[in-house]
């Protein structure tokens, strides 16, 4: 292993780290849900929420595609991408633009989460948050190319 490879492994922004991918997804979901609840509390129609969610999805898609210089790309999907091909395959996405493919996969995740939230609107968040966390974990595995059922959050 070269010194560059060792340095990548110790970088906190190395996208081959499940915990980092999970954290990035969870933070995005938290921001989107916070915006949703703020808009609902203000009696807004949801247009601003949809636009804000789209911005969040696109920004994270760019990170996963290796287009954000603050992050070291997923090595088995770089250079030249590949995470978009993988997500398109596992999510049944037919778009051809790499960024759109990843955005659509992240949107699929968000829709699953919003379904959980909607189905539990009169239930304390502590009761349904484990479902949301499981969906985030599922998509962290998908982003990393880890087969379903073989990936779990560890401490």
C-alpha positions in Angstrom: 0.0 0.0 0.0 1.4 3.4 -1.0 1.7 6.4 1.4 -1.1 8.1 -0.7 -3.4 5.2 -0.2 -2.7 5.2 3.6 -3.3 8.9 3.7 -6.7 8.4 1.9 -7.7 5.8 4.4 -7.1 8.2 7.3 -8.9 11.1 5.7 -12.2 11.8 7.4 -13.8 12.7 4.0 -12.9 9.3 2.3 -16.1 8.1 0.7 -15.3 4.5 1.1 -16.3 4.8 4.7 -19.8 3.4 5.5 -20.1 5.7 8.5 -19.3 8.8 6.5 -21.8 7.8 3.8 -24.4 7.1 6.4 -23.8 10.4 8.2 -24.0 12.4 5.0 -27.3 10.8 4.1 -28.7 11.2 7.6 -27.7 14.8 7.8 -29.3 15.5 4.4 -32.5 13.8 5.6 -32.5 15.7 8.8 -32.2 19.1 7.0 -34.9 18.1 4.6 -37.3 17.0 7.3 -36.5 20.1 9.4 -37.5 22.2 6.3 -40.7 20.2 5.9 -41.8 20.7 9.5 -40.9 24.4 9.3 -42.9 24.9 6.2 -45.9 22.9 7.5 -45.8 24.9 10.8 -45.8 28.1 8.7 -48.8 26.9 6.6 -46.8 27.0 3.4 -47.9 25.0 0.3 -44.7 22.9 0.0 -43.2 24.5 -3.1 -40.3 25.8 -1.2 -39.8 22.5 0.5 -39.6 20.7 -2.9 -37.1 23.1 -4.2 -35.0 22.9 -1.0 -35.1 19.1 -1.1 -34.0 19.1 -4.8 -31.0 21.3 -3.9 -30.0 19.0 -1.1 -30.3 15.9 -3.3 -28.3 17.4 -6.1 -25.5 18.5 -3.8 -25.1 15.1 -2.2 -25.3 13.4 -5.6 -22.3 15.6 -6.7 -20.4 14.4 -3.6 -21.0 10.8 -4.4 -20.0 11.3 -8.0 -16.7 12.6 -6.9 -17.4 16.2 -8.1 -16.9 17.8 -4.7 -13.2 18.4 -4.0 -13.7 18.2 -0.3 -14.3 14.4 -0.5 -12.1 11.6 -1.8 -14.3 9.5 -4.2 -15.3 5.9 -3.7 -12.3 4.1 -5.1 -14.1 1.2 -6.9 -16.4 3.8 -8.6 -13.6 6.1 -9.6 -12.1 7.6 -11.7 -14.9 8.1 -14.2 -17.8 7.4 -11.9 -19.7 4.2 -11.8 -21.8 4.9 -8.7 -24.5 6.2 -11.0 -24.5 3.0 -13.1 -24.7 0.9 -9.9 -27.6 3.0 -8.4 -29.4 3.1 -11.7 -29.2 -0.7 -11.9 -30.3 -1.4 -8.3 -33.0 1.3 -8.3 -34.4 0.6 -11.8 -33.6 4.1 -13.0 -33.5 4.6 -16.8 -32.0 8.1 -16.9 -28.7 8.5 -18.7 -27.2 11.6 -17.0 -24.9 10.5 -14.1 -26.0 13.3 -11.8 -29.7 12.6 -12.5 -29.3 8.9 -11.8 -27.9 9.6 -8.4 -30.4 12.3 -7.6 -33.2 9.9 -8.6 -31.8 7.2 -6.3 -31.6 9.7 -3.4 -35.1 10.9 -4.2 -36.3 7.2 -4.0 -34.8 7.1 -0.5 -36.4 10.4 0.5 -39.8 9.2 -0.8 -39.6 6.1 1.3 -38.7 8.2 4.4 -41.5 10.7 3.7 -43.9 7.7 3.4 -42.8 6.6 6.9 -43.2 10.1 8.3 -46.7 10.5 6.7 -47.9 7.1 8.0 -46.8 8.1 11.5 -47.9 11.8 11.7 -49.6 11.3 15.0 -46.8 9.1 16.5 -43.8 10.3 18.4 -40.7 10.5 16.3 -38.8 8.1 18.6 -41.2 5.3 17.5 -40.6 5.8 13.7 -37.1 7.0 13.6 -35.6 3.5 13.6 -37.5 2.9 10.3 -35.9 6.1 8.9 -32.5 5.0 10.1 -32.9 1.6 8.4 -33.8 3.3 5.1 -30.7 5.5 5.4 -28.6 2.4 6.1 -30.0 0.6 3.1 -29.1 3.5 0.9 -25.6 3.9 2.4 -25.0 0.3 1.4 -26.4 0.9 -2.1 -24.1 4.0 -2.5 -21.1 1.8 -1.6 -22.2 -1.1 -3.8 -22.6 -3.4 -0.8 -25.3 -6.1 -1.5 -28.6 -5.9 0.3 -28.6 -8.0 3.5 -24.9 -8.0 3.9 -24.5 -4.4 5.2 -25.3 -3.1 8.7 -24.4 -0.1 10.8 -21.8 -1.0 13.3 -21.3 1.2 16.5 
